[in-house]
Amino acid sequence: MKFNKKIATSQQDIPTSSLPDIIFMLLIFFMVSTVLREVDIQVQYTLPDAISVEKIDNKRLLSYIWIGNDERIQIDDSIIPVNAITNIAYQKRMNNPNIIMSLRIDKGSRMGIVSDVQQELRRADALRINYSALVKL
């Protein structure tokens, strides 16, 4: 007596009818949750170390001022001279009175340029200033 093996004739396919819906939902999720970089940083800087750092929760209130190791100053996408900070900071403050000017200063920069930037911010009445630093472990 000889037994014959039966070979399965039907294959189980994965249902793909809901696949476009899933892909569309993932696409929408990533489009909504992704934050695009707003500014191209043209200044080279290395942040100094700090023992204690406090994180600011609302990043929308921040406006960054970069001071590089070659003492160039950048606000938004442009390199500016020190005396132009007053007008730019004043306009930013008029658009948003709660704005915080965040200084990202290279740790090798001279204190003179930092003091000049602080004086220009005082002239613009931008008194909410934040100094960015890295946490020293």
C-alpha positions in Angstrom: 0.0 0.0 0.0 1.4 3.3 -1.1 0.5 6.7 0.5 0.4 9.8 -1.6 1.3 13.1 0.0 -1.1 15.9 -0.6 0.4 19.2 -1.5 -1.4 22.3 -0.4 -2.9 24.0 -3.4 -3.8 27.3 -1.9 -1.4 29.9 -0.6 -2.3 32.3 2.2 -1.8 35.9 1.0 -1.3 38.8 3.3 -4.3 41.2 2.9 -3.0 44.4 1.5 -6.3 46.3 1.2 -5.6 48.5 4.3 -1.9 49.1 3.4 -2.4 52.5 1.7 -4.4 53.7 4.7 -1.6 52.7 7.1 1.1 54.3 4.9 -1.0 57.5 4.6 -1.4 57.7 8.4 2.3 57.2 9.0 3.1 59.9 6.4 0.7 62.4 8.1 2.2 61.5 11.5 5.8 62.2 10.5 4.8 65.4 8.6 3.1 66.8 11.7 5.6 65.7 14.3 8.8 66.7 12.4 10.4 70.1 13.1 12.5 71.5 10.3 15.7 73.4 11.0 14.9 77.1 10.6 18.4 78.6 10.6 21.7 77.5 8.9 24.5 78.2 11.4 27.4 79.9 9.7 29.4 80.6 12.8 31.7 78.0 14.4 31.4 77.7 18.1 32.0 75.4 21.0 29.7 75.8 24.0 31.3 76.1 27.4 30.7 73.6 30.2 28.4 74.4 33.2 27.9 72.6 36.5 24.1 73.2 36.6 21.9 73.9 33.6 18.2 74.7 33.5 16.2 73.7 30.4 13.7 76.1 28.8 10.5 74.3 28.0 9.0 76.6 25.4 11.5 76.8 22.5 9.2 79.1 20.5 10.1 82.0 22.9 13.8 81.7 22.1 15.8 83.8 19.6 19.4 82.7 19.2 22.5 84.9 18.8 25.6 83.0 17.9 29.1 84.4 18.7 31.8 82.4 17.0 35.4 81.9 17.8 36.3 84.4 15.2 34.0 86.9 16.9 31.5 86.9 14.1 27.9 87.4 15.2 24.9 85.7 13.6 21.2 86.3 14.2 18.8 84.2 12.1 20.6 83.5 8.8 22.8 86.5 8.5 26.2 87.6 9.9 25.7 91.1 11.4 27.9 93.8 13.0 27.5 94.5 16.7 25.7 97.8 16.2 22.9 96.1 14.2 21.8 93.9 17.2 19.8 96.8 18.7 17.4 97.1 15.8 17.0 93.4 15.2 16.4 92.7 18.9 13.9 95.6 19.1 11.9 94.3 16.2 11.9 90.7 17.6 10.7 92.2 21.0 7.9 94.1 19.3 6.7 91.0 17.5 6.9 88.9 20.7 7.2 90.8 24.1 8.1 87.5 25.9 11.0 86.7 23.7 14.2 85.4 25.3 17.5 86.2 23.6 19.6 83.1 23.9 23.4 83.7 23.5 25.4 80.8 22.1 28.9 81.9 22.7 32.1 80.1 21.8 34.1 79.3 25.0 37.2 81.0 23.5 35.5 84.3 22.7 36.7 87.5 24.3 34.5 89.0 27.0 34.6 92.4 25.2 32.5 91.1 22.3 30.1 89.5 24.8 29.8 92.7 26.8 29.2 94.7 23.5 26.3 92.3 22.6 24.9 92.7 26.1 25.0 96.5 25.9 23.2 96.4 22.5 20.5 94.1 23.9 20.0 96.6 26.8 19.6 99.4 24.4 16.8 97.4 22.7 15.2 96.7 26.1 15.7 93.0 25.5 16.4 92.1 29.1 15.5 88.5 29.1 18.8 86.8 28.2 19.8 83.2 28.3 23.3 81.8 28.1 23.6 78.4 26.5 26.0 75.8 27.9 26.7 72.1 28.0 26.3 70.0 31.2 29.7 69.1 32.7 29.5 65.5 33.8 
